[in-house]
Amino acid sequence: MEINIMAIDATFWVAVSFVIFFGGLIYLKIPNKINEVLNKLILDIKNEIDESEKLRTEAKTLLDNAQNKLDTAQDVKNEILEQAKKDSDRLIIELNDKFHKSSDLKKNLAENKINQMKENAIKEIKDASIKIAVDSVKKIITTSVDSSKLDNLFQKNLDETKEELKKINS
C-alpha cells in the first residue's frame, strides 16, 4: 500500500494546520502574554475594588463626622433656645416688677401730693376764716360805741375763735 500524500483527506490537513497554528502560538508565547494581560486586568480590577472600599470607608467616616456635627449643632441650638427662653422669662419678670414698683411709687407720690394739697387747702381755709373773723371783730369794734360791750364781745369772739382753731388743729 502506498500512501499518496495527495490522497490524504482534508481532515488530516486541518489537524496538521491546527497543530502548526497552536505550535506557533506557543512558540510566540501568546498564551503567556494573554495570561499576563488577564492578570493585569484582574489586578487593576482588584485595585479599583480596594480603592472603592477605601473611598466607601472614608465616605462613611465623613458621614459619621457630619452626623456628629449635626447632632452637636442641634444640641447647641436647643441649649441656646432654652437659654433665650429663660432670659426672656427673667426679663419679663424683671420688667413687670419694675413696672409695679414704678406704679406704686407714682401712686404714693400722687397720694402724698393730694394730701399736701389737701393740707394746703385746709390751711388756706383756716387762714381765710381767721381773717374773716378778725375783720368781723374789727368791724364790730368800730361800729360799737360801748367799750365794755365791745371788750366782752371781743373776748367772747376771741375765745370762740381759739376754740375753733383748737378743734381744727386737733
LINHUKA-V231964 format. One record per residue. PHI is phi in degrees with one decimal (* if undefined). Layout:
# LINHUKA-V231964
phi = <PHI & PHI>
This chain:
# LINHUKA-V231964
phi = <* & -104.6 & -104.6 & -98.2 & -64.7 & -76.4 & -83.7 & -67.6 & -77.0 & -68.4 & -64.1 & -62.3 & -66.1 & -67.3 & -66.6 & -65.8 & -65.1 & -63.3 & -65.9 & -63.7 & -60.9 & -70.7 & -64.4 & -64.8 & -63.1 & -68.5 & -63.4 & -83.6 & 60.4 & -66.2 & -59.7 & -65.9 & -65.8 & -62.9 & -61.6 & -65.3 & -62.2 & -64.3 & -63.6 & -64.2 & -63.3 & -62.0 & -64.5 & -62.2 & -63.6 & -62.1 & -63.4 & -64.4 & -63.3 & -62.6 & -64.8 & -65.8 & -63.7 & -62.5 & -64.1 & -64.0 & -63.5 & -65.3 & -64.2 & -64.4 & -63.5 & -62.9 & -63.3 & -62.3 & -62.8 & -63.3 & -65.2 & -62.7 & -64.1 & -63.4 & -62.9 & -63.5 & -62.6 & -63.4 & -63.2 & -63.4 & -59.9 & -63.5 & -63.7 & -63.4 & -63.9 & -63.8 & -65.1 & -63.2 & -65.1 & -61.8 & -63.7 & -66.9 & -62.3 & -63.4 & -64.9 & -61.7 & -63.7 & -62.7 & -64.5 & -63.8 & -62.7 & -62.9 & -61.9 & -65.7 & -64.1 & -63.9 & -66.5 & -63.6 & -64.1 & -64.1 & -62.5 & -63.4 & -63.0 & -63.7 & -63.4 & -62.7 & -65.0 & -61.5 & -61.9 & -65.9 & -63.3 & -63.3 & -63.6 & -64.2 & -63.9 & -62.8 & -64.5 & -62.9 & -63.1 & -62.8 & -61.6 & -65.1 & -63.4 & -64.5 & -62.9 & -62.8 & -63.7 & -66.2 & -62.9 & -62.0 & -64.1 & -62.5 & -63.0 & -63.9 & -64.9 & -71.1 & -85.8 & -81.3 & -98.4 & -83.3 & -77.4 & -70.6 & -63.9 & -63.9 & -63.8 & -63.0 & -63.5 & -59.9 & -64.6 & -63.0 & -63.9 & -63.6 & -65.2 & -63.6 & -64.6 & -62.5 & -62.4 & -62.5 & -64.7 & -64.5 & -63.2 & -67.6 & -69.7 & -93.9>
